[in-house]
Amino acid sequence: MDIQLRRGILEVCVLKALSRGDSYGYQIIKDISPYVQMSESTLYPILKRLEAAGALTSFSREHNGRLRKYYAITGSGRNRIDAFLQEWEDVKRAYDFIKGDM
């Protein structure tokens, strides 16, 4: 799969996981893993990019005596999911054309 396409899909997967509620890195990976494989070394740069773009915010909360960084989706992040879904319809049409009989 093209690296840019994969990157975009993974970003939207992270946003979708966060649309279900605030979460932290390990849990995000766990939530996504039934659908797509992602490692921590892939996730954290994605989280950083999405936060810089305003698609999510982060905050710290204590858990078992330690601070844990949580992430929350923003309105911009929700809009990004919607835009991806609309664009995906175009991708599916192109796929159907490419796959069709020649």
DOTITOR-249787 format. One record per residue (C-alpha): residue number from 1; x, y, z. Coordinates in nm, 3 decimals, decimal comma, always signed. Layout:
<rs>
NUM X Y Z
...
</rs>
This chain:
<rs>
1 +0,000 +0,000 +0,000
2 +0,122 +0,349 -0,079
3 +0,284 +0,503 +0,230
4 +0,083 +0,827 +0,209
5 -0,245 +0,640 +0,171
6 -0,160 +0,415 +0,466
7 -0,061 +0,715 +0,676
8 -0,391 +0,888 +0,603
9 -0,591 +0,577 +0,682
10 -0,407 +0,523 +1,011
11 -0,464 +0,884 +1,113
12 -0,837 +0,848 +1,055
13 -0,839 +0,517 +1,247
14 -0,682 +0,694 +1,546
15 -0,941 +0,971 +1,524
16 -1,222 +0,716 +1,502
17 -1,092 +0,536 +1,811
18 -1,089 +0,868 +1,997
19 -1,439 +0,954 +1,875
20 -1,559 +0,679 +2,109
21 -1,403 +0,856 +2,408
22 -1,078 +0,995 +2,547
23 -0,799 +0,741 +2,552
24 -0,425 +0,682 +2,588
25 -0,166 +0,530 +2,356
26 -0,174 +0,163 +2,457
27 -0,554 +0,157 +2,460
28 -0,575 +0,323 +2,118
29 -0,349 +0,052 +1,974
30 -0,562 -0,215 +2,141
31 -0,885 -0,062 +2,002
32 -0,749 -0,041 +1,648
33 -0,564 -0,375 +1,637
34 -0,863 -0,591 +1,531
35 -0,881 -0,379 +1,214
36 -0,528 -0,266 +1,133
37 -0,183 -0,330 +1,278
38 -0,011 -0,035 +1,441
39 +0,293 -0,017 +1,665
40 +0,376 +0,242 +1,928
41 +0,652 +0,374 +1,703
42 +0,385 +0,446 +1,442
43 +0,115 +0,572 +1,678
44 +0,299 +0,843 +1,868
45 +0,414 +1,041 +1,562
46 +0,055 +1,023 +1,434
47 -0,076 +1,156 +1,764
48 +0,179 +1,437 +1,754
49 +0,081 +1,532 +1,395
50 -0,290 +1,522 +1,473
51 -0,243 +1,737 +1,781
52 -0,035 +1,991 +1,586
53 -0,310 +2,001 +1,324
54 -0,576 +2,068 +1,589
55 -0,755 +1,737 +1,529
56 -0,703 +1,630 +1,889
57 -0,592 +1,762 +2,225
58 -0,402 +1,596 +2,505
59 -0,408 +1,612 +2,883
60 -0,252 +1,421 +3,170
61 -0,439 +1,230 +3,436
62 -0,309 +1,027 +3,728
63 -0,349 +0,651 +3,702
64 -0,209 +0,418 +3,969
65 +0,013 +0,693 +4,105
66 +0,159 +0,786 +3,765
67 +0,064 +1,047 +3,511
68 -0,081 +0,907 +3,191
69 -0,126 +1,115 +2,877
70 -0,476 +1,103 +2,732
71 -0,599 +1,226 +2,396
72 -0,937 +1,371 +2,300
73 -1,078 +1,435 +1,953
74 -1,177 +1,790 +1,859
75 -1,445 +1,918 +1,623
76 -1,176 +1,949 +1,358
77 -1,090 +1,581 +1,409
78 -1,453 +1,480 +1,367
79 -1,469 +1,687 +1,048
80 -1,161 +1,506 +0,923
81 -1,334 +1,169 +0,969
82 -1,636 +1,297 +0,774
83 -1,413 +1,431 +0,493
84 -1,227 +1,099 +0,473
85 -1,553 +0,906 +0,440
86 -1,668 +1,132 +0,158
87 -1,335 +1,105 -0,023
88 -1,338 +0,729 +0,023
89 -1,647 +0,705 -0,196
90 -1,439 +0,852 -0,481
91 -1,160 +0,602 -0,410
92 -1,409 +0,314 -0,419
93 -1,543 +0,427 -0,756
94 -1,189 +0,443 -0,896
95 -1,115 +0,099 -0,751
96 -1,426 -0,044 -0,914
97 -1,319 +0,106 -1,248
98 -0,963 -0,031 -1,219
99 -1,078 -0,374 -1,111
100 -1,350 -0,396 -1,377
101 -1,324 -0,595 -1,697
102 -1,098 -0,442 -1,958
</rs>
